[in-house]
Amino acid sequence: MSKERNQTSVSELGEFGLIDRLTKDVEIKNESTIEGIGDDAAVLDYKDKQVVVSTDLLTEGIHFNLMYVPLKHLGYKAVVVNISDIYAMNAIPKQITVSIAVSGKFSVEALEDLYAGINLACEKYNVDLVGGDTTSSLTGLVISITAIGEGQKETIVKRAGAKPTDLLCVTGDLGGAYMGLQLLERENEVFKVNPKMQPKLAGYDYILERQLKPEARQDVPAILKKLGIVPTSMIDISDGLSSEIMHLCKNSGVGCSLFEDKVPMDNQTKQMAEEFSINPIVAALNGGEDYELLFTISLDDYEKIKNDPDFTIIGHMTEASEGINLVTNAGSAIPLEAQGWNHDK
C-alpha cells in the first residue's frame, strides 16, 4: 500500500518560497542561457542566429480535465505543445518560461508533480527553464508557457512560402490523440455514474499516450538537414490536419489537393474510431493535438524524400483558384472544411 504524502498549502511557503521549491532542481544546459531564474529577467545570447518565440495558454476545464490527466503528464505536455511550434519553424527550442495561476485546492506537492513533468520535458528536449510567474486563481489551474528558440536565417521556415506543384508532406500518423481523448471522455462518464467501475483502457496504450503524453518532432530539423531539404512552408498539427492545411494555403496564397488514401493513421486509431462509429479520416482531419509537422517541399526534392520512412506525401499544392480539396478514395474532390479543434465547446 502506498503512503500518501503530507500536503503543504501554498500559503505556507508564499510566492517566492514556492518558486524556490519548484525550481530547485533546474539546471542550465545551453550556452545561450546567460542568466536564468533568480533575477528580474533572463539573459540570452544568440549571437548571429535568429530568435523564434512562441507562447501558449492551457486552462483547466477547457484544455485539460484533471479527472483523467495526471499533473506530471500535464506539465510534460504543456512544454511539448509550445516547443512543437519552434520545431515547426525548422528551429531548435532552447529556453522556456512557465507561469501558473493556481487555486487553493492545489497543494505544494501537487504543483511539484506538475513541475516534475515540466522538468522531464526540459531534460528530454534539452531546454532551459529560465523564468516565469505564479499567482492565485479562483477557478482552477492555468498554465502559460513561452518557448524561445534559435535558427539560421536561411533555414527558418514560415507558413508562407508554398508554391503550386509543391508536395504536401506530414510526419508520423494522425488522429490518435483525438481518439485517445474520446476513450478517456467515455470512461470518465462511466466513472461519474459508477465510481466502482474500472476503466476499460487496455489495448489502447498508443492512442492514450498520444493524448496524455505527446512528443514534439525534435528529430525533423536534423533529418531535413541531412536530406538537404528546406521546406517551403511548415506548421505543426495542433488543431487538426484540415485547419493546418488551410493556414498554409491562406498564408501562401495557394490551393491544395489532399488525398484521403494517403493520410497516415495507426491501427489503434482506426479501431477506436470504429468503436465510436467515427470515420477515421474525420479524426485525422479535425481531431487535433497530434503535434506532427505538416510541410511543403519543392517538387525537385521528391527523390530525396520519397523513400524516407519519417515522412508521408499526402497531396500537392495547386493554384489558389482550384480551391482546397479532399480527393476521396472514390476519386471525388470535396472542398475541405476547417472544423478543427475547438477548445470553446
C-alpha positions in Angstrom: 0.0 0.0 0.0 1.4 3.4 -1.0 1.9 6.1 1.6 0.1 9.4 1.0 2.4 12.4 1.1 1.8 15.1 3.6 0.2 18.0 1.8 1.6 21.5 2.1 -0.6 24.6 1.4 0.9 27.2 -1.0 0.2 29.9 1.6 2.7 28.2 4.0 5.6 28.9 1.5 4.5 32.1 -0.1 5.2 33.0 -3.7 8.9 33.2 -3.5 9.3 30.2 -1.3 7.1 28.3 -3.8 9.2 29.4 -6.7 12.4 28.3 -5.0 10.9 24.9 -4.2 9.6 24.2 -7.6 12.8 25.3 -9.4 15.4 24.0 -7.1 16.4 21.2 -9.5 16.6 23.4 -12.6 19.9 23.1 -14.4 21.2 25.2 -17.3 22.1 23.2 -20.4 22.5 25.8 -23.2 25.4 28.3 -23.8 22.8 30.9 -25.0 21.4 31.0 -21.5 23.5 33.6 -19.7 21.1 34.3 -16.7 18.1 32.1 -15.8 15.8 32.0 -12.8 16.7 34.4 -9.9 16.9 37.8 -11.5 14.5 40.4 -12.8 14.8 38.9 -16.3 16.5 36.1 -18.1 19.6 37.0 -20.2 20.0 35.1 -23.5 22.8 35.5 -26.1 22.1 34.2 -29.7 25.0 36.0 -31.5 24.4 35.6 -35.3 21.3 33.4 -35.1 17.7 34.4 -35.4 15.4 34.1 -32.3 12.0 32.5 -32.6 9.4 32.8 -29.8 6.0 31.1 -29.2 3.6 31.1 -26.3 0.6 29.1 -25.4 -2.1 29.1 -22.6 -3.7 26.0 -21.1 -6.8 26.4 -18.9 -8.4 23.8 -16.6 -11.8 22.7 -17.9 -11.1 24.0 -21.4 -7.8 22.4 -22.5 -7.5 19.6 -19.9 -9.5 17.7 -17.4 -7.8 16.7 -14.2 -10.3 13.9 -13.7 -8.1 11.8 -16.0 -5.0 13.9 -16.7 -2.2 13.3 -14.2 -0.4 16.5 -13.2 3.0 15.2 -14.2 1.7 14.3 -17.7 0.1 17.8 -17.9 3.4 19.5 -17.1 5.2 17.4 -19.8 2.5 18.1 -22.4 2.4 21.8 -21.7 6.1 22.1 -22.6 5.7 19.9 -25.7 2.8 22.0 -27.0 5.0 25.0 -27.0 8.3 23.7 -28.3 6.4 21.9 -31.2 5.8 25.4 -32.5 9.5 26.1 -32.5 10.3 22.9 -34.5 7.5 24.0 -36.9 9.8 26.9 -37.8 12.6 24.5 -38.5 14.3 25.9 -35.4 15.6 24.5 -32.2 14.0 25.3 -28.8 16.5 26.5 -26.1 14.5 28.1 -23.3 11.1 28.3 -21.8 9.3 30.4 -19.2 6.5 28.9 -17.1 3.7 30.9 -15.5 0.9 29.4 -13.5 -2.3 30.5 -11.7 -3.5 28.1 -9.1 -6.5 27.9 -6.8 -6.4 26.8 -3.1 -7.3 23.2 -4.0 -3.7 22.6 -5.2 -1.1 21.6 -2.6 2.6 22.3 -3.0 3.1 18.6 -3.6 0.6 18.6 -6.4 2.5 21.5 -8.0 5.7 19.6 -7.6 4.2 16.8 -9.7 3.3 19.4 -12.3 6.9 20.7 -12.3 8.3 17.1 -12.4 6.7 16.8 -15.8 7.9 20.2 -16.9 11.5 19.3 -15.8 11.3 15.9 -17.5 10.3 17.6 -20.8 13.1 20.1 -20.4 15.6 17.3 -19.9 14.4 15.3 -22.9 14.3 18.2 -25.3 17.5 19.9 -23.9 15.6 23.1 -22.9 16.3 25.5 -20.1 13.6 26.8 -17.7 14.6 30.4 -17.3 11.7 32.2 -15.6 8.0 32.7 -15.2 5.4 33.8 -12.6 3.0 32.4 -10.1 -0.3 33.9 -9.0 -3.7 32.9 -7.5 -6.7 31.7 -9.4 -10.3 31.4 -8.2 -11.3 28.7 -10.7 -8.6 26.1 -11.0 -5.2 25.8 -12.8 -3.9 28.0 -15.7 -0.5 27.3 -17.3 1.2 29.7 -19.7 4.4 28.7 -21.3 6.6 30.8 -23.6 9.2 28.9 -25.7 12.3 30.6 -27.2 14.4 29.0 -29.9 17.1 29.7 -32.4 17.6 29.1 -36.1 19.7 30.1 -39.1 18.2 32.9 -41.2 18.4 30.8 -44.4 16.6 27.8 -43.0 13.8 29.3 -40.9 10.5 28.1 -42.4 7.2 30.0 -42.1 3.6 29.2 -43.0 4.0 31.4 -46.1 6.2 30.1 -49.0 4.4 27.2 -50.6 4.1 27.3 -54.4 1.7 25.5 -56.8 3.0 22.0 -57.5 4.8 21.8 -54.2 4.4 18.4 -52.4 2.4 18.3 -49.1 4.1 16.1 -46.5 3.5 15.0 -43.0 5.4 13.3 -40.2 4.1 10.3 -38.2 0.4 9.4 -38.1 -2.8 11.4 -37.4 -6.0 11.2 -35.4 -4.6 9.2 -32.5 -4.7 12.0 -29.9 -8.4 12.7 -30.7 -9.4 9.1 -30.4 -7.5 8.8 -27.2 -9.5 11.7 -25.9 -12.7 10.1 -26.9 -11.8 7.0 -25.0 -10.9 9.0 -21.8 -14.0 11.0 -22.0 -16.2 7.9 -22.4 -14.6 6.2 -19.4 -14.9 9.4 -17.3 -18.6 9.5 -18.0 -18.9 5.8 -16.9 -16.9 6.7 -13.7 -19.3 9.5 -12.9 -22.2 7.0 -13.0 -20.4 4.2 -11.2 -17.1 5.1 -9.4 -16.5 1.4 -8.7 -16.4 0.5 -12.4 -12.8 0.0 -13.6 -12.0 2.0 -16.8 -11.6 -0.1 -20.0 -8.4 1.2 -21.3 -6.4 -2.0 -22.0 -5.1 -2.4 -25.6 -5.1 1.3 -26.4 -1.8 2.4 -24.9 -0.7 4.1 -28.1 -3.7 6.5 -28.5 -3.8 7.2 -24.8 -0.1 8.3 -24.9 -0.8 10.4 -28.0 -3.3 12.3 -25.9 -1.8 12.4 -22.4 2.0 12.5 -23.2 2.5 13.6 -26.8 6.0 14.2 -28.2 7.3 17.0 -30.3 9.2 16.2 -33.5 12.6 17.3 -32.4 14.1 14.9 -34.9 12.7 16.5 -38.0 15.0 19.6 -38.4 18.1 17.3 -38.3 16.5 14.8 -40.7 15.6 17.5 -43.2 19.1 19.0 -42.9 20.6 15.6 -43.6 18.4 15.1 -46.7 19.3 18.6 -47.9 15.7 19.8 -47.8 14.5 23.2 -46.7 10.6 23.1 -46.7 8.9 25.9 -48.5 6.3 26.2 -45.7 5.6 24.4 -42.4 3.2 24.2 -39.4 2.6 21.9 -36.5 -0.7 19.9 -36.3 -2.3 21.2 -33.2 -5.8 22.0 -34.4 -6.4 19.2 -37.0 -5.0 18.5 -40.4 -7.7 20.4 -42.3 -7.2 23.6 -40.3 -3.4 23.5 -40.7 -3.7 22.9 -44.5 -5.9 25.9 -44.7 -3.4 28.0 -42.7 -0.6 27.1 -45.2 -2.9 27.8 -48.2 -4.1 31.2 -46.8 -0.6 32.4 -45.8 1.0 31.1 -49.1 -1.8 32.1 -51.5 -2.3 28.6 -52.9 -4.8 25.8 -53.1 -4.3 22.2 -52.2 -5.3 18.6 -53.2 -5.2 16.3 -50.2 -5.6 12.5 -51.0 -7.7 10.6 -48.4 -5.9 7.3 -49.0 -2.5 8.9 -48.3 -3.3 10.2 -44.8 -1.3 8.0 -42.3 -3.2 6.6 -39.4 -2.3 4.0 -36.8 -4.4 0.8 -36.4 -5.4 1.7 -32.9 -6.8 4.9 -34.1 -8.9 3.1 -36.7 -10.1 0.5 -34.2 -11.2 3.2 -31.7 -12.9 5.2 -34.5 -14.8 2.1 -35.4 -16.0 1.6 -31.8 -17.3 5.2 -31.8 -18.8 4.9 -35.3 -16.5 7.7 -36.5 -14.9 7.7 -39.9 -11.1 7.6 -39.2 -10.4 10.3 -41.8 -12.6 12.7 -39.7 -10.4 12.1 -36.7 -7.3 12.9 -38.7 -8.8 15.9 -40.4 -10.5 17.6 -37.4 -9.1 15.9 -34.3 -6.0 18.0 -33.4 -3.3 17.6 -30.8 -1.2 15.3 -32.8 1.8 17.7 -32.8 3.2 16.2 -36.0 4.7 18.5 -38.6 2.9 19.4 -41.9 5.1 20.9 -44.6 5.6 21.5 -48.3 8.6 20.9 -50.4 9.6 21.7 -53.9 8.8 19.0 -56.5 12.5 19.0 -57.2 13.1 17.4 -53.7 10.8 14.4 -54.4 13.6 12.0 -55.0 15.2 13.0 -51.7 12.2 12.3 -49.6 10.1 9.6 -51.4 11.6 6.6 -49.6 12.2 8.2 -46.2 10.1 6.4 -43.5 9.7 9.5 -41.4 7.6 11.3 -44.0 4.4 10.7 -46.0 3.5 12.6 -49.1 -0.2 13.2 -48.7 -1.0 15.7 -51.5 0.2 18.7 -53.5 -0.4 22.4 -53.7 -2.3 24.0 -56.6 -3.3 27.4 -57.9 -5.5 29.2 -55.4 -8.3 29.3 -58.0 -8.6 25.5 -57.8 -9.5 25.6 -54.1 -8.6 23.4 -51.2 -10.0 19.9 -51.7 -10.0 16.4 -50.3 -9.7 13.8 -53.0 -11.7 10.8 -51.7 -10.9 7.2 -52.2 -13.7 7.2 -54.9 -11.9 10.0 -56.8 -14.3 12.8 -55.9 -12.9 16.2 -55.0 -14.7 17.7 -51.9 -14.0 21.2 -50.6 -12.0 20.8 -47.4 -13.6 22.4 -44.3 -11.5 23.6 -41.3 -13.6 22.4 -38.4 -10.5 21.9 -36.4 -10.1 21.7 -32.6 -12.5 24.0 -30.8 -11.5 24.5 -27.2 -14.5 26.6 -26.5 -17.0 23.8 -27.0 
